[in-house]
Amino acid sequence: MTYSNVITKRILALCKEQKITINKLATLSGMSQSSLENIIKGRSKSPGLRTLHRLAQGLGMTLSQFLDFPEIEETQLEDE
């Protein structure tokens, strides 16, 4: 599994958990909808720390909370 796959799964799971759309998350994070869609659709292969931080804030959590999930710990990430 690639880094972008793991991050995409996390974003989608958190949106589902919080009952918000990807577009709503983009708004809450201060990102353009197209930027977030590029991450979700795999066109942006390696979102930076600043982007992940903005997403975490949009979801009402810290960056460390955002990155604290089993898949990222249990998966051997492949190069993109």
Gaussian input, Z-matrix of N, CA and C with variables (Angstrom, degrees):
# hf/3-21g

backbone

0 1
 N
 C     1     B1
 C     2     B2     1     A1
 N     3     B3     2     A2     1     D1
 C     4     B4     3     A3     2     D2
 C     5     B5     4     A4     3     D3
 N     6     B6     5     A5     4     D4
 C     7     B7     6     A6     5     D5
 C     8     B8     7     A7     6     D6
 N     9     B9     8     A8     7     D7
 C    10    B10     9     A9     8     D8
 C    11    B11    10    A10     9     D9
 N    12    B12    11    A11    10    D10
 C    13    B13    12    A12    11    D11
 C    14    B14    13    A13    12    D12
 N    15    B15    14    A14    13    D13
 C    16    B16    15    A15    14    D14
 C    17    B17    16    A16    15    D15
 N    18    B18    17    A17    16    D16
 C    19    B19    18    A18    17    D17
 C    20    B20    19    A19    18    D18
 N    21    B21    20    A20    19    D19
 C    22    B22    21    A21    20    D20
 C    23    B23    22    A22    21    D21
 N    24    B24    23    A23    22    D22
 C    25    B25    24    A24    23    D23
 C    26    B26    25    A25    24    D24
 N    27    B27    26    A26    25    D25
 C    28    B28    27    A27    26    D26
 C    29    B29    28    A28    27    D27
 N    30    B30    29    A29    28    D28
 C    31    B31    30    A30    29    D29
 C    32    B32    31    A31    30    D30
 N    33    B33    32    A32    31    D31
 C    34    B34    33    A33    32    D32
 C    35    B35    34    A34    33    D33
 N    36    B36    35    A35    34    D34
 C    37    B37    36    A36    35    D35
 C    38    B38    37    A37    36    D36
 N    39    B39    38    A38    37    D37
 C    40    B40    39    A39    38    D38
 C    41    B41    40    A40    39    D39
 N    42    B42    41    A41    40    D40
 C    43    B43    42    A42    41    D41
 C    44    B44    43    A43    42    D42
 N    45    B45    44    A44    43    D43
 C    46    B46    45    A45    44    D44
 C    47    B47    46    A46    45    D45
 N    48    B48    47    A47    46    D46
 C    49    B49    48    A48    47    D47
 C    50    B50    49    A49    48    D48
 N    51    B51    50    A50    49    D49
 C    52    B52    51    A51    50    D50
 C    53    B53    52    A52    51    D51
 N    54    B54    53    A53    52    D52
 C    55    B55    54    A54    53    D53
 C    56    B56    55    A55    54    D54
 N    57    B57    56    A56    55    D55
 C    58    B58    57    A57    56    D56
 C    59    B59    58    A58    57    D57
 N    60    B60    59    A59    58    D58
 C    61    B61    60    A60    59    D59
 C    62    B62    61    A61    60    D60
 N    63    B63    62    A62    61    D61
 C    64    B64    63    A63    62    D62
 C    65    B65    64    A64    63    D63
 N    66    B66    65    A65    64    D64
 C    67    B67    66    A66    65    D65
 C    68    B68    67    A67    66    D66
 N    69    B69    68    A68    67    D67
 C    70    B70    69    A69    68    D68
 C    71    B71    70    A70    69    D69
 N    72    B72    71    A71    70    D70
 C    73    B73    72    A72    71    D71
 C    74    B74    73    A73    72    D72
 N    75    B75    74    A74    73    D73
 C    76    B76    75    A75    74    D74
 C    77    B77    76    A76    75    D75
 N    78    B78    77    A77    76    D76
 C    79    B79    78    A78    77    D77
 C    80    B80    79    A79    78    D78
 N    81    B81    80    A80    79    D79
 C    82    B82    81    A81    80    D80
 C    83    B83    82    A82    81    D81
 N    84    B84    83    A83    82    D82
 C    85    B85    84    A84    83    D83
 C    86    B86    85    A85    84    D84
 N    87    B87    86    A86    85    D85
 C    88    B88    87    A87    86    D86
 C    89    B89    88    A88    87    D87
 N    90    B90    89    A89    88    D88
 C    91    B91    90    A90    89    D89
 C    92    B92    91    A91    90    D90
 N    93    B93    92    A92    91    D91
 C    94    B94    93    A93    92    D92
 C    95    B95    94    A94    93    D93
 N    96    B96    95    A95    94    D94
 C    97    B97    96    A96    95    D95
 C    98    B98    97    A97    96    D96
 N    99    B99    98    A98    97    D97
 C   100   B100    99    A99    98    D98
 C   101   B101   100   A100    99    D99
 N   102   B102   101   A101   100   D100
 C   103   B103   102   A102   101   D101
 C   104   B104   103   A103   102   D102
 N   105   B105   104   A104   103   D103
 C   106   B106   105   A105   104   D104
 C   107   B107   106   A106   105   D105
 N   108   B108   107   A107   106   D106
 C   109   B109   108   A108   107   D107
 C   110   B110   109   A109   108   D108
 N   111   B111   110   A110   109   D109
 C   112   B112   111   A111   110   D110
 C   113   B113   112   A112   111   D111
 N   114   B114   113   A113   112   D112
 C   115   B115   114   A114   113   D113
 C   116   B116   115   A115   114   D114
 N   117   B117   116   A116   115   D115
 C   118   B118   117   A117   116   D116
 C   119   B119   118   A118   117   D117
 N   120   B120   119   A119   118   D118
 C   121   B121   120   A120   119   D119
 C   122   B122   121   A121   120   D120
 N   123   B123   122   A122   121   D121
 C   124   B124   123   A123   122   D122
 C   125   B125   124   A124   123   D123
 N   126   B126   125   A125   124   D124
 C   127   B127   126   A126   125   D125
 C   128   B128   127   A127   126   D126
 N   129   B129   128   A128   127   D127
 C   130   B130   129   A129   128   D128
 C   131   B131   130   A130   129   D129
 N   132   B132   131   A131   130   D130
 C   133   B133   132   A132   131   D131
 C   134   B134   133   A133   132   D132
 N   135   B135   134   A134   133   D133
 C   136   B136   135   A135   134   D134
 C   137   B137   136   A136   135   D135
 N   138   B138   137   A137   136   D136
 C   139   B139   138   A138   137   D137
 C   140   B140   139   A139   138   D138
 N   141   B141   140   A140   139   D139
 C   142   B142   141   A141   140   D140
 C   143   B143   142   A142   141   D141
 N   144   B144   143   A143   142   D142
 C   145   B145   144   A144   143   D143
 C   146   B146   145   A145   144   D144
 N   147   B147   146   A146   145   D145
 C   148   B148   147   A147   146   D146
 C   149   B149   148   A148   147   D147
 N   150   B150   149   A149   148   D148
 C   151   B151   150   A150   149   D149
 C   152   B152   151   A151   150   D150
 N   153   B153   152   A152   151   D151
 C   154   B154   153   A153   152   D152
 C   155   B155   154   A154   153   D153
 N   156   B156   155   A155   154   D154
 C   157   B157   156   A156   155   D155
 C   158   B158   157   A157   156   D156
 N   159   B159   158   A158   157   D157
 C   160   B160   159   A159   158   D158
 C   161   B161   160   A160   159   D159
 N   162   B162   161   A161   160   D160
 C   163   B163   162   A162   161   D161
 C   164   B164   163   A163   162   D162
 N   165   B165   164   A164   163   D163
 C   166   B166   165   A165   164   D164
 C   167   B167   166   A166   165   D165
 N   168   B168   167   A167   166   D166
 C   169   B169   168   A168   167   D167
 C   170   B170   169   A169   168   D168
 N   171   B171   170   A170   169   D169
 C   172   B172   171   A171   170   D170
 C   173   B173   172   A172   171   D171
 N   174   B174   173   A173   172   D172
 C   175   B175   174   A174   173   D173
 C   176   B176   175   A175   174   D174
 N   177   B177   176   A176   175   D175
 C   178   B178   177   A177   176   D176
 C   179   B179   178   A178   177   D177
 N   180   B180   179   A179   178   D178
 C   181   B181   180   A180   179   D179
 C   182   B182   181   A181   180   D180
 N   183   B183   182   A182   181   D181
 C   184   B184   183   A183   182   D182
 C   185   B185   184   A184   183   D183
 N   186   B186   185   A185   184   D184
 C   187   B187   186   A186   185   D185
 C   188   B188   187   A187   186   D186
 N   189   B189   188   A188   187   D187
 C   190   B190   189   A189   188   D188
 C   191   B191   190   A190   189   D189
 N   192   B192   191   A191   190   D190
 C   193   B193   192   A192   191   D191
 C   194   B194   193   A193   192   D192
 N   195   B195   194   A194   193   D193
 C   196   B196   195   A195   194   D194
 C   197   B197   196   A196   195   D195
 N   198   B198   197   A197   196   D196
 C   199   B199   198   A198   197   D197
 C   200   B200   199   A199   198   D198
 N   201   B201   200   A200   199   D199
 C   202   B202   201   A201   200   D200
 C   203   B203   202   A202   201   D201
 N   204   B204   203   A203   202   D202
 C   205   B205   204   A204   203   D203
 C   206   B206   205   A205   204   D204
 N   207   B207   206   A206   205   D205
 C   208   B208   207   A207   206   D206
 C   209   B209   208   A208   207   D207
 N   210   B210   209   A209   208   D208
 C   211   B211   210   A210   209   D209
 C   212   B212   211   A211   210   D210
 N   213   B213   212   A212   211   D211
 C   214   B214   213   A213   212   D212
 C   215   B215   214   A214   213   D213
 N   216   B216   215   A215   214   D214
 C   217   B217   216   A216   215   D215
 C   218   B218   217   A217   216   D216
 N   219   B219   218   A218   217   D217
 C   220   B220   219   A219   218   D218
 C   221   B221   220   A220   219   D219
 N   222   B222   221   A221   220   D220
 C   223   B223   222   A222   221   D221
 C   224   B224   223   A223   222   D222
 N   225   B225   224   A224   223   D223
 C   226   B226   225   A225   224   D224
 C   227   B227   226   A226   225   D225
 N   228   B228   227   A227   226   D226
 C   229   B229   228   A228   227   D227
 C   230   B230   229   A229   228   D228
 N   231   B231   230   A230   229   D229
 C   232   B232   231   A231   230   D230
 C   233   B233   232   A232   231   D231
 N   234   B234   233   A233   232   D232
 C   235   B235   234   A234   233   D233
 C   236   B236   235   A235   234   D234
 N   237   B237   236   A236   235   D235
 C   238   B238   237   A237   236   D236
 C   239   B239   238   A238   237   D237

   B1=1.4528
   B2=1.5290
   B3=1.2956
   B4=1.4561
   B5=1.5277
   B6=1.3053
   B7=1.4611
   B8=1.5248
   B9=1.3203
   B10=1.4679
   B11=1.5298
   B12=1.3376
   B13=1.4673
   B14=1.5258
   B15=1.3169
   B16=1.4660
   B17=1.5255
   B18=1.3199
   B19=1.4717
   B20=1.5260
   B21=1.3218
   B22=1.4633
   B23=1.5234
   B24=1.3329
   B25=1.4627
   B26=1.5234
   B27=1.3210
   B28=1.4657
   B29=1.5216
   B30=1.3027
   B31=1.4699
   B32=1.5237
   B33=1.3196
   B34=1.4677
   B35=1.5236
   B36=1.3267
   B37=1.4656
   B38=1.5232
   B39=1.3256
   B40=1.4656
   B41=1.5209
   B42=1.3271
   B43=1.4639
   B44=1.5225
   B45=1.3160
   B46=1.4620
   B47=1.5290
   B48=1.3248
   B49=1.4665
   B50=1.5260
   B51=1.3231
   B52=1.4637
   B53=1.5302
   B54=1.3297
   B55=1.4724
   B56=1.5343
   B57=1.3480
   B58=1.4580
   B59=1.5219
   B60=1.3061
   B61=1.4586
   B62=1.5280
   B63=1.3148
   B64=1.4611
   B65=1.5267
   B66=1.3209
   B67=1.4618
   B68=1.5243
   B69=1.3274
   B70=1.4684
   B71=1.5272
   B72=1.3257
   B73=1.4647
   B74=1.5260
   B75=1.3102
   B76=1.4706
   B77=1.5251
   B78=1.3135
   B79=1.4666
   B80=1.5231
   B81=1.3229
   B82=1.4622
   B83=1.5249
   B84=1.3267
   B85=1.4658
   B86=1.5216
   B87=1.3237
   B88=1.4605
   B89=1.5163
   B90=1.3355
   B91=1.4639
   B92=1.5198
   B93=1.3033
   B94=1.4600
   B95=1.5330
   B96=1.3108
   B97=1.4570
   B98=1.5220
   B99=1.3221
   B100=1.4626
   B101=1.5302
   B102=1.3149
   B103=1.4736
   B104=1.5170
   B105=1.3286
   B106=1.4562
   B107=1.5261
   B108=1.3101
   B109=1.4644
   B110=1.5261
   B111=1.3287
   B112=1.4675
   B113=1.5279
   B114=1.3074
   B115=1.4607
   B116=1.5225
   B117=1.3244
   B118=1.4676
   B119=1.5272
   B120=1.3147
   B121=1.4673
   B122=1.5234
   B123=1.3317
   B124=1.4575
   B125=1.5088
   B126=1.3119
   B127=1.4695
   B128=1.5353
   B129=1.3139
   B130=1.4625
   B131=1.5212
   B132=1.3124
   B133=1.4666
   B134=1.5153
   B135=1.3168
   B136=1.4546
   B137=1.5246
   B138=1.3433
   B139=1.4648
   B140=1.5280
   B141=1.3108
   B142=1.4549
   B143=1.5184
   B144=1.2947
   B145=1.4507
   B146=1.5249
   B147=1.3078
   B148=1.4687
   B149=1.5318
   B150=1.3202
   B151=1.4683
   B152=1.5174
   B153=1.3238
   B154=1.4644
   B155=1.5223
   B156=1.3234
   B157=1.4621
   B158=1.5279
   B159=1.3176
   B160=1.4683
   B161=1.5311
   B162=1.3203
   B163=1.4635
   B164=1.5254
   B165=1.3168
   B166=1.4643
   B167=1.5254
   B168=1.3137
   B169=1.4596
   B170=1.5254
   B171=1.3203
   B172=1.4600
   B173=1.5192
   B174=1.3235
   B175=1.4597
   B176=1.5302
   B177=1.3367
   B178=1.4551
   B179=1.5122
   B180=1.3269
   B181=1.4674
   B182=1.5188
   B183=1.3094
   B184=1.4521
   B185=1.5224
   B186=1.3171
   B187=1.4593
   B188=1.5249
   B189=1.3234
   B190=1.4661
   B191=1.5272
   B192=1.3312
   B193=1.4711
   B194=1.5196
   B195=1.3151
   B196=1.4579
   B197=1.5321
   B198=1.3253
   B199=1.4614
   B200=1.5302
   B201=1.3161
   B202=1.4648
   B203=1.5288
   B204=1.3379
   B205=1.4592
   B206=1.5236
   B207=1.3275
   B208=1.4747
   B209=1.5265
   B210=1.3281
   B211=1.4574
   B212=1.5216
   B213=1.3128
   B214=1.4654
   B215=1.5285
   B216=1.3237
   B217=1.4592
   B218=1.5259
   B219=1.3346
   B220=1.4562
   B221=1.5221
   B222=1.3019
   B223=1.4509
   B224=1.5101
   B225=1.3163
   B226=1.4517
   B227=1.5268
   B228=1.3043
   B229=1.4528
   B230=1.5201
   B231=1.3209
   B232=1.4590
   B233=1.5154
   B234=1.3072
   B235=1.4581
   B236=1.5189
   B237=1.3102
   B238=1.4723
   B239=1.5025
   A1=108.19
   A2=116.68
   A3=120.92
   A4=110.42
   A5=114.47
   A6=122.46
   A7=110.21
   A8=117.13
   A9=119.94
   A10=111.58
   A11=118.15
   A12=120.75
   A13=111.47
   A14=115.70
   A15=120.38
   A16=110.45
   A17=117.01
   A18=120.80
   A19=110.50
   A20=117.12
   A21=120.91
   A22=111.10
   A23=116.90
   A24=120.45
   A25=111.07
   A26=117.02
   A27=121.25
   A28=110.84
   A29=117.66
   A30=121.03
   A31=110.31
   A32=116.65
   A33=120.14
   A34=111.75
   A35=117.47
   A36=121.08
   A37=111.05
   A38=116.90
   A39=119.99
   A40=111.93
   A41=117.28
   A42=120.31
   A43=110.20
   A44=116.47
   A45=120.63
   A46=110.35
   A47=115.94
   A48=121.60
   A49=111.64
   A50=116.45
   A51=120.94
   A52=112.71
   A53=115.62
   A54=122.03
   A55=112.36
   A56=114.16
   A57=119.59
   A58=109.01
   A59=115.68
   A60=120.93
   A61=109.82
   A62=114.94
   A63=120.75
   A64=109.30
   A65=116.79
   A66=120.23
   A67=111.39
   A68=117.29
   A69=121.05
   A70=109.65
   A71=117.16
   A72=120.21
   A73=110.55
   A74=117.08
   A75=120.09
   A76=109.79
   A77=117.07
   A78=121.55
   A79=110.79
   A80=116.89
   A81=121.30
   A82=112.26
   A83=116.03
   A84=121.51
   A85=113.01
   A86=117.05
   A87=120.14
   A88=112.70
   A89=115.35
   A90=121.13
   A91=109.44
   A92=116.05
   A93=118.17
   A94=108.23
   A95=115.43
   A96=120.03
   A97=110.35
   A98=117.09
   A99=119.74
   A100=111.45
   A101=117.76
   A102=120.06
   A103=111.21
   A104=116.28
   A105=119.46
   A106=111.02
   A107=117.35
   A108=120.42
   A109=111.35
   A110=117.31
   A111=120.52
   A112=110.91
   A113=117.83
   A114=121.24
   A115=109.61
   A116=116.96
   A117=122.16
   A118=111.12
   A119=116.96
   A120=120.70
   A121=113.28
   A122=116.73
   A123=120.22
   A124=115.54
   A125=117.36
   A126=119.50
   A127=110.78
   A128=116.16
   A129=121.27
   A130=105.93
   A131=116.76
   A132=122.26
   A133=114.35
   A134=117.12
   A135=118.71
   A136=110.77
   A137=116.80
   A138=118.25
   A139=110.64
   A140=115.72
   A141=121.04
   A142=113.36
   A143=114.68
   A144=121.84
   A145=111.52
   A146=117.19
   A147=120.98
   A148=110.23
   A149=117.18
   A150=121.34
   A151=110.81
   A152=117.14
   A153=120.71
   A154=111.15
   A155=116.62
   A156=121.05
   A157=110.37
   A158=116.93
   A159=120.81
   A160=110.92
   A161=116.68
   A162=120.45
   A163=110.50
   A164=116.42
   A165=120.47
   A166=110.27
   A167=117.22
   A168=120.52
   A169=110.98
   A170=116.90
   A171=120.96
   A172=112.38
   A173=115.91
   A174=121.51
   A175=111.98
   A176=116.60
   A177=120.73
   A178=113.60
   A179=116.21
   A180=119.77
   A181=110.08
   A182=115.08
   A183=119.63
   A184=109.03
   A185=115.73
   A186=120.20
   A187=110.26
   A188=117.25
   A189=119.16
   A190=111.02
   A191=118.22
   A192=120.22
   A193=110.62
   A194=116.05
   A195=120.89
   A196=110.96
   A197=116.45
   A198=121.18
   A199=113.71
   A200=117.23
   A201=121.29
   A202=110.02
   A203=115.16
   A204=120.64
   A205=108.42
   A206=116.75
   A207=120.96
   A208=115.00
   A209=118.18
   A210=120.01
   A211=112.98
   A212=116.95
   A213=118.49
   A214=111.04
   A215=116.31
   A216=120.67
   A217=111.75
   A218=116.82
   A219=121.64
   A220=114.47
   A221=117.44
   A222=121.87
   A223=110.82
   A224=115.67
   A225=119.58
   A226=106.06
   A227=115.55
   A228=120.20
   A229=110.96
   A230=114.96
   A231=121.64
   A232=109.76
   A233=116.53
   A234=120.38
   A235=108.53
   A236=115.06
   A237=120.90
   A238=110.33
   D1=140.14
   D2=-178.60
   D3=-89.21
   D4=162.83
   D5=176.75
   D6=-54.73
   D7=-47.76
   D8=-177.52
   D9=-65.12
   D10=-34.26
   D11=176.45
   D12=-63.01
   D13=-44.05
   D14=-178.97
   D15=-64.97
   D16=-44.29
   D17=179.68
   D18=-64.83
   D19=-42.05
   D20=178.11
   D21=-59.72
   D22=-46.44
   D23=178.34
   D24=-59.02
   D25=-40.55
   D26=179.76
   D27=-65.14
   D28=-46.16
   D29=179.81
   D30=-60.35
   D31=-48.26
   D32=-178.51
   D33=-63.19
   D34=-40.22
   D35=179.37
   D36=-64.88
   D37=-41.91
   D38=179.95
   D39=-69.11
   D40=-36.82
   D41=176.12
   D42=-63.48
   D43=-42.95
   D44=178.47
   D45=-63.33
   D46=-45.61
   D47=179.78
   D48=-59.78
   D49=-40.73
   D50=-178.11
   D51=-91.33
   D52=0.81
   D53=178.46
   D54=55.74
   D55=48.69
   D56=175.28
   D57=-127.31
   D58=155.78
   D59=178.07
   D60=-85.90
   D61=166.40
   D62=175.28
   D63=-60.87
   D64=-40.93
   D65=179.84
   D66=-63.63
   D67=-38.94
   D68=177.29
   D69=-65.19
   D70=-41.66
   D71=177.96
   D72=-61.39
   D73=-41.74
   D74=178.27
   D75=-58.34
   D76=-45.03
   D77=178.98
   D78=-62.40
   D79=-47.92
   D80=-179.45
   D81=-62.86
   D82=-29.00
   D83=-177.32
   D84=-90.85
   D85=-6.83
   D86=-178.01
   D87=71.98
   D88=28.51
   D89=179.95
   D90=-111.61
   D91=159.11
   D92=173.31
   D93=-75.22
   D94=150.07
   D95=178.95
   D96=-62.37
   D97=-36.61
   D98=-179.36
   D99=-66.57
   D100=-36.12
   D101=177.76
   D102=-62.98
   D103=-44.63
   D104=179.64
   D105=-68.94
   D106=-39.01
   D107=176.77
   D108=-62.88
   D109=-34.75
   D110=176.74
   D111=-63.88
   D112=-36.05
   D113=176.06
   D114=-67.94
   D115=-48.13
   D116=-176.72
   D117=-63.19
   D118=-39.39
   D119=-176.95
   D120=-87.51
   D121=2.79
   D122=175.55
   D123=81.67
   D124=8.84
   D125=178.73
   D126=-79.12
   D127=-24.95
   D128=174.04
   D129=-104.38
   D130=102.84
   D131=-169.30
   D132=-76.07
   D133=-25.81
   D134=-173.18
   D135=-143.93
   D136=79.34
   D137=179.95
   D138=-60.97
   D139=136.80
   D140=-176.85
   D141=-75.93
   D142=170.73
   D143=-178.89
   D144=-61.13
   D145=-40.19
   D146=178.85
   D147=-61.54
   D148=-42.31
   D149=178.84
   D150=-64.56
   D151=-45.19
   D152=178.79
   D153=-63.28
   D154=-37.12
   D155=177.59
   D156=-64.00
   D157=-43.54
   D158=178.89
   D159=-63.40
   D160=-40.41
   D161=177.75
   D162=-63.82
   D163=-44.12
   D164=179.04
   D165=-59.95
   D166=-45.56
   D167=178.87
   D168=-61.78
   D169=-41.01
   D170=177.80
   D171=-61.78
   D172=-28.92
   D173=178.95
   D174=-90.30
   D175=0.76
   D176=178.02
   D177=75.06
   D178=33.51
   D179=-179.63
   D180=-139.32
   D181=168.08
   D182=176.04
   D183=-82.47
   D184=164.91
   D185=177.80
   D186=-62.29
   D187=-39.48
   D188=-179.80
   D189=-66.00
   D190=-35.15
   D191=174.95
   D192=-66.27
   D193=-40.90
   D194=179.96
   D195=-60.84
   D196=-39.71
   D197=-176.95
   D198=-88.55
   D199=-1.10
   D200=-178.66
   D201=-95.94
   D202=86.32
   D203=177.54
   D204=-149.60
   D205=150.62
   D206=-170.97
   D207=-56.01
   D208=-41.36
   D209=-174.99
   D210=-59.11
   D211=-37.87
   D212=-177.97
   D213=-72.83
   D214=-26.90
   D215=178.83
   D216=-84.41
   D217=-32.93
   D218=-172.94
   D219=-93.98
   D220=-15.52
   D221=-175.99
   D222=-96.76
   D223=132.80
   D224=172.09
   D225=-82.98
   D226=107.62
   D227=-174.68
   D228=-71.90
   D229=133.33
   D230=179.22
   D231=-91.65
   D232=155.89
   D233=174.03
   D234=-67.30
   D235=148.86
   D236=179.94
   D237=-77.28

